[in-house]
């Protein structure tokens, strides 16, 4: 997955149709299933809050865990490809 620059990421996040397609996609649902099996809702919320404040260590660890889950890396790759469009 190639990194996105900040302005492209902000533009994609502001695209409501893109966000709706992504969140309703089978890959997003599969990712949610992986997350639900590995973390409780409060933990995920805390990880997101910390990442928003600039502390991305837990988020990086979570992504590492997802990539080692069967199919996880492929799901992230497909979502990244769709997000980058």
Phi and psi in radians as a Rosetta constraint file:
Dihedral C 1 N 2 CA 2 C 2 CIRCULARHARMONIC -1.473 0.35
Dihedral N 2 CA 2 C 2 N 3 CIRCULARHARMONIC 2.521 0.35
Dihedral C 2 N 3 CA 3 C 3 CIRCULARHARMONIC -1.226 0.35
Dihedral N 3 CA 3 C 3 N 4 CIRCULARHARMONIC 2.571 0.35
Dihedral C 3 N 4 CA 4 C 4 CIRCULARHARMONIC -1.723 0.35
Dihedral N 4 CA 4 C 4 N 5 CIRCULARHARMONIC 2.566 0.35
Dihedral C 4 N 5 CA 5 C 5 CIRCULARHARMONIC -1.358 0.35
Dihedral N 5 CA 5 C 5 N 6 CIRCULARHARMONIC 2.818 0.35
Dihedral C 5 N 6 CA 6 C 6 CIRCULARHARMONIC -1.025 0.35
Dihedral N 6 CA 6 C 6 N 7 CIRCULARHARMONIC -0.766 0.35
Dihedral C 6 N 7 CA 7 C 7 CIRCULARHARMONIC -1.179 0.35
Dihedral N 7 CA 7 C 7 N 8 CIRCULARHARMONIC -0.643 0.35
Dihedral C 7 N 8 CA 8 C 8 CIRCULARHARMONIC -1.173 0.35
Dihedral N 8 CA 8 C 8 N 9 CIRCULARHARMONIC -0.682 0.35
Dihedral C 8 N 9 CA 9 C 9 CIRCULARHARMONIC -1.109 0.35
Dihedral N 9 CA 9 C 9 N 10 CIRCULARHARMONIC -0.803 0.35
Dihedral C 9 N 10 CA 10 C 10 CIRCULARHARMONIC -1.086 0.35
Dihedral N 10 CA 10 C 10 N 11 CIRCULARHARMONIC -0.690 0.35
Dihedral C 10 N 11 CA 11 C 11 CIRCULARHARMONIC -1.108 0.35
Dihedral N 11 CA 11 C 11 N 12 CIRCULARHARMONIC -0.780 0.35
Dihedral C 11 N 12 CA 12 C 12 CIRCULARHARMONIC -1.122 0.35
Dihedral N 12 CA 12 C 12 N 13 CIRCULARHARMONIC -0.723 0.35
Dihedral C 12 N 13 CA 13 C 13 CIRCULARHARMONIC -1.115 0.35
Dihedral N 13 CA 13 C 13 N 14 CIRCULARHARMONIC -0.509 0.35
Dihedral C 13 N 14 CA 14 C 14 CIRCULARHARMONIC -1.447 0.35
Dihedral N 14 CA 14 C 14 N 15 CIRCULARHARMONIC -0.137 0.35
Dihedral C 14 N 15 CA 15 C 15 CIRCULARHARMONIC -1.490 0.35
Dihedral N 15 CA 15 C 15 N 16 CIRCULARHARMONIC 1.707 0.35
Dihedral C 15 N 16 CA 16 C 16 CIRCULARHARMONIC -1.090 0.35
Dihedral N 16 CA 16 C 16 N 17 CIRCULARHARMONIC -0.656 0.35
Dihedral C 16 N 17 CA 17 C 17 CIRCULARHARMONIC -1.158 0.35
Dihedral N 17 CA 17 C 17 N 18 CIRCULARHARMONIC -0.730 0.35
Dihedral C 17 N 18 CA 18 C 18 CIRCULARHARMONIC -1.101 0.35
Dihedral N 18 CA 18 C 18 N 19 CIRCULARHARMONIC -0.790 0.35
Dihedral C 18 N 19 CA 19 C 19 CIRCULARHARMONIC -1.089 0.35
Dihedral N 19 CA 19 C 19 N 20 CIRCULARHARMONIC -0.676 0.35
Dihedral C 19 N 20 CA 20 C 20 CIRCULARHARMONIC -1.151 0.35
Dihedral N 20 CA 20 C 20 N 21 CIRCULARHARMONIC -0.760 0.35
Dihedral C 20 N 21 CA 21 C 21 CIRCULARHARMONIC -1.093 0.35
Dihedral N 21 CA 21 C 21 N 22 CIRCULARHARMONIC -0.747 0.35
Dihedral C 21 N 22 CA 22 C 22 CIRCULARHARMONIC -1.137 0.35
Dihedral N 22 CA 22 C 22 N 23 CIRCULARHARMONIC -0.832 0.35
Dihedral C 22 N 23 CA 23 C 23 CIRCULARHARMONIC -1.218 0.35
Dihedral N 23 CA 23 C 23 N 24 CIRCULARHARMONIC -0.411 0.35
Dihedral C 23 N 24 CA 24 C 24 CIRCULARHARMONIC -1.660 0.35
Dihedral N 24 CA 24 C 24 N 25 CIRCULARHARMONIC 0.048 0.35
Dihedral C 24 N 25 CA 25 C 25 CIRCULARHARMONIC -1.343 0.35
Dihedral N 25 CA 25 C 25 N 26 CIRCULARHARMONIC 2.692 0.35
Dihedral C 25 N 26 CA 26 C 26 CIRCULARHARMONIC -1.031 0.35
Dihedral N 26 CA 26 C 26 N 27 CIRCULARHARMONIC -0.590 0.35
Dihedral C 26 N 27 CA 27 C 27 CIRCULARHARMONIC -1.161 0.35
Dihedral N 27 CA 27 C 27 N 28 CIRCULARHARMONIC -0.706 0.35
Dihedral C 27 N 28 CA 28 C 28 CIRCULARHARMONIC -1.130 0.35
Dihedral N 28 CA 28 C 28 N 29 CIRCULARHARMONIC -0.680 0.35
Dihedral C 28 N 29 CA 29 C 29 CIRCULARHARMONIC -1.172 0.35
Dihedral N 29 CA 29 C 29 N 30 CIRCULARHARMONIC -0.671 0.35
Dihedral C 29 N 30 CA 30 C 30 CIRCULARHARMONIC -1.153 0.35
Dihedral N 30 CA 30 C 30 N 31 CIRCULARHARMONIC -0.688 0.35
Dihedral C 30 N 31 CA 31 C 31 CIRCULARHARMONIC -1.125 0.35
Dihedral N 31 CA 31 C 31 N 32 CIRCULARHARMONIC -0.725 0.35
Dihedral C 31 N 32 CA 32 C 32 CIRCULARHARMONIC -1.059 0.35
Dihedral N 32 CA 32 C 32 N 33 CIRCULARHARMONIC -0.679 0.35
Dihedral C 32 N 33 CA 33 C 33 CIRCULARHARMONIC -1.090 0.35
Dihedral N 33 CA 33 C 33 N 34 CIRCULARHARMONIC -0.750 0.35
Dihedral C 33 N 34 CA 34 C 34 CIRCULARHARMONIC -1.084 0.35
Dihedral N 34 CA 34 C 34 N 35 CIRCULARHARMONIC -0.781 0.35
Dihedral C 34 N 35 CA 35 C 35 CIRCULARHARMONIC -1.127 0.35
Dihedral N 35 CA 35 C 35 N 36 CIRCULARHARMONIC -0.700 0.35
Dihedral C 35 N 36 CA 36 C 36 CIRCULARHARMONIC -1.140 0.35
Dihedral N 36 CA 36 C 36 N 37 CIRCULARHARMONIC -0.559 0.35
Dihedral C 36 N 37 CA 37 C 37 CIRCULARHARMONIC -1.308 0.35
Dihedral N 37 CA 37 C 37 N 38 CIRCULARHARMONIC -0.505 0.35
Dihedral C 37 N 38 CA 38 C 38 CIRCULARHARMONIC -1.759 0.35
Dihedral N 38 CA 38 C 38 N 39 CIRCULARHARMONIC -0.377 0.35
Dihedral C 38 N 39 CA 39 C 39 CIRCULARHARMONIC -2.484 0.35
Dihedral N 39 CA 39 C 39 N 40 CIRCULARHARMONIC 2.587 0.35
Dihedral C 39 N 40 CA 40 C 40 CIRCULARHARMONIC -1.490 0.35
Dihedral N 40 CA 40 C 40 N 41 CIRCULARHARMONIC 2.880 0.35
Dihedral C 40 N 41 CA 41 C 41 CIRCULARHARMONIC -1.016 0.35
Dihedral N 41 CA 41 C 41 N 42 CIRCULARHARMONIC -0.723 0.35
Dihedral C 41 N 42 CA 42 C 42 CIRCULARHARMONIC -1.119 0.35
Dihedral N 42 CA 42 C 42 N 43 CIRCULARHARMONIC -0.694 0.35
Dihedral C 42 N 43 CA 43 C 43 CIRCULARHARMONIC -1.136 0.35
Dihedral N 43 CA 43 C 43 N 44 CIRCULARHARMONIC -0.754 0.35
Dihedral C 43 N 44 CA 44 C 44 CIRCULARHARMONIC -1.102 0.35
Dihedral N 44 CA 44 C 44 N 45 CIRCULARHARMONIC -0.698 0.35
Dihedral C 44 N 45 CA 45 C 45 CIRCULARHARMONIC -1.083 0.35
Dihedral N 45 CA 45 C 45 N 46 CIRCULARHARMONIC -0.774 0.35
Dihedral C 45 N 46 CA 46 C 46 CIRCULARHARMONIC -1.117 0.35
Dihedral N 46 CA 46 C 46 N 47 CIRCULARHARMONIC -0.739 0.35
Dihedral C 46 N 47 CA 47 C 47 CIRCULARHARMONIC -1.053 0.35
Dihedral N 47 CA 47 C 47 N 48 CIRCULARHARMONIC -0.767 0.35
Dihedral C 47 N 48 CA 48 C 48 CIRCULARHARMONIC -1.124 0.35
Dihedral N 48 CA 48 C 48 N 49 CIRCULARHARMONIC -0.749 0.35
Dihedral C 48 N 49 CA 49 C 49 CIRCULARHARMONIC -1.101 0.35
Dihedral N 49 CA 49 C 49 N 50 CIRCULARHARMONIC -0.775 0.35
Dihedral C 49 N 50 CA 50 C 50 CIRCULARHARMONIC -1.104 0.35
Dihedral N 50 CA 50 C 50 N 51 CIRCULARHARMONIC -0.729 0.35
Dihedral C 50 N 51 CA 51 C 51 CIRCULARHARMONIC -1.102 0.35
Dihedral N 51 CA 51 C 51 N 52 CIRCULARHARMONIC -0.697 0.35
Dihedral C 51 N 52 CA 52 C 52 CIRCULARHARMONIC -1.112 0.35
Dihedral N 52 CA 52 C 52 N 53 CIRCULARHARMONIC -0.496 0.35
Dihedral C 52 N 53 CA 53 C 53 CIRCULARHARMONIC -1.514 0.35
Dihedral N 53 CA 53 C 53 N 54 CIRCULARHARMONIC -0.036 0.35
Dihedral C 53 N 54 CA 54 C 54 CIRCULARHARMONIC 1.827 0.35
Dihedral N 54 CA 54 C 54 N 55 CIRCULARHARMONIC -0.128 0.35
Dihedral C 54 N 55 CA 55 C 55 CIRCULARHARMONIC -1.611 0.35
Dihedral N 55 CA 55 C 55 N 56 CIRCULARHARMONIC 1.697 0.35
Dihedral C 55 N 56 CA 56 C 56 CIRCULARHARMONIC -1.758 0.35
Dihedral N 56 CA 56 C 56 N 57 CIRCULARHARMONIC 0.119 0.35
Dihedral C 56 N 57 CA 57 C 57 CIRCULARHARMONIC -1.018 0.35
Dihedral N 57 CA 57 C 57 N 58 CIRCULARHARMONIC -0.835 0.35
Dihedral C 57 N 58 CA 58 C 58 CIRCULARHARMONIC -1.175 0.35
Dihedral N 58 CA 58 C 58 N 59 CIRCULARHARMONIC -0.631 0.35
Dihedral C 58 N 59 CA 59 C 59 CIRCULARHARMONIC -1.132 0.35
Dihedral N 59 CA 59 C 59 N 60 CIRCULARHARMONIC -0.750 0.35
Dihedral C 59 N 60 CA 60 C 60 CIRCULARHARMONIC -1.071 0.35
Dihedral N 60 CA 60 C 60 N 61 CIRCULARHARMONIC -0.705 0.35
Dihedral C 60 N 61 CA 61 C 61 CIRCULARHARMONIC -1.133 0.35
Dihedral N 61 CA 61 C 61 N 62 CIRCULARHARMONIC -0.725 0.35
Dihedral C 61 N 62 CA 62 C 62 CIRCULARHARMONIC -1.096 0.35
Dihedral N 62 CA 62 C 62 N 63 CIRCULARHARMONIC -0.757 0.35
Dihedral C 62 N 63 CA 63 C 63 CIRCULARHARMONIC -1.110 0.35
Dihedral N 63 CA 63 C 63 N 64 CIRCULARHARMONIC -0.711 0.35
Dihedral C 63 N 64 CA 64 C 64 CIRCULARHARMONIC -1.030 0.35
Dihedral N 64 CA 64 C 64 N 65 CIRCULARHARMONIC -0.744 0.35
Dihedral C 64 N 65 CA 65 C 65 CIRCULARHARMONIC -1.107 0.35
Dihedral N 65 CA 65 C 65 N 66 CIRCULARHARMONIC -0.754 0.35
Dihedral C 65 N 66 CA 66 C 66 CIRCULARHARMONIC -1.082 0.35
Dihedral N 66 CA 66 C 66 N 67 CIRCULARHARMONIC -0.721 0.35
Dihedral C 66 N 67 CA 67 C 67 CIRCULARHARMONIC -1.187 0.35
Dihedral N 67 CA 67 C 67 N 68 CIRCULARHARMONIC -0.348 0.35
Dihedral C 67 N 68 CA 68 C 68 CIRCULARHARMONIC -1.633 0.35
Dihedral N 68 CA 68 C 68 N 69 CIRCULARHARMONIC -0.098 0.35
Dihedral C 68 N 69 CA 69 C 69 CIRCULARHARMONIC -1.363 0.35
Dihedral N 69 CA 69 C 69 N 70 CIRCULARHARMONIC 2.434 0.35
Dihedral C 69 N 70 CA 70 C 70 CIRCULARHARMONIC -0.920 0.35
Dihedral N 70 CA 70 C 70 N 71 CIRCULARHARMONIC 2.109 0.35
Dihedral C 70 N 71 CA 71 C 71 CIRCULARHARMONIC 1.473 0.35
Dihedral N 71 CA 71 C 71 N 72 CIRCULARHARMONIC -0.199 0.35
Dihedral C 71 N 72 CA 72 C 72 CIRCULARHARMONIC -1.085 0.35
Dihedral N 72 CA 72 C 72 N 73 CIRCULARHARMONIC -0.810 0.35
Dihedral C 72 N 73 CA 73 C 73 CIRCULARHARMONIC -1.082 0.35
Dihedral N 73 CA 73 C 73 N 74 CIRCULARHARMONIC -0.695 0.35
Dihedral C 73 N 74 CA 74 C 74 CIRCULARHARMONIC -1.158 0.35
Dihedral N 74 CA 74 C 74 N 75 CIRCULARHARMONIC -0.693 0.35
Dihedral C 74 N 75 CA 75 C 75 CIRCULARHARMONIC -1.085 0.35
Dihedral N 75 CA 75 C 75 N 76 CIRCULARHARMONIC -0.821 0.35
Dihedral C 75 N 76 CA 76 C 76 CIRCULARHARMONIC -1.067 0.35
Dihedral N 76 CA 76 C 76 N 77 CIRCULARHARMONIC -0.689 0.35
Dihedral C 76 N 77 CA 77 C 77 CIRCULARHARMONIC -1.102 0.35
Dihedral N 77 CA 77 C 77 N 78 CIRCULARHARMONIC -0.825 0.35
Dihedral C 77 N 78 CA 78 C 78 CIRCULARHARMONIC -1.112 0.35
Dihedral N 78 CA 78 C 78 N 79 CIRCULARHARMONIC -0.736 0.35
Dihedral C 78 N 79 CA 79 C 79 CIRCULARHARMONIC -1.120 0.35
Dihedral N 79 CA 79 C 79 N 80 CIRCULARHARMONIC -0.721 0.35
Dihedral C 79 N 80 CA 80 C 80 CIRCULARHARMONIC -1.074 0.35
Dihedral N 80 CA 80 C 80 N 81 CIRCULARHARMONIC -0.713 0.35
Dihedral C 80 N 81 CA 81 C 81 CIRCULARHARMONIC -1.132 0.35
Dihedral N 81 CA 81 C 81 N 82 CIRCULARHARMONIC -0.725 0.35
Dihedral C 81 N 82 CA 82 C 82 CIRCULARHARMONIC -1.235 0.35
Dihedral N 82 CA 82 C 82 N 83 CIRCULARHARMONIC -0.634 0.35
Dihedral C 82 N 83 CA 83 C 83 CIRCULARHARMONIC -1.181 0.35
Dihedral N 83 CA 83 C 83 N 84 CIRCULARHARMONIC -0.611 0.35
Dihedral C 83 N 84 CA 84 C 84 CIRCULARHARMONIC -1.313 0.35
Dihedral N 84 CA 84 C 84 N 85 CIRCULARHARMONIC -0.139 0.35
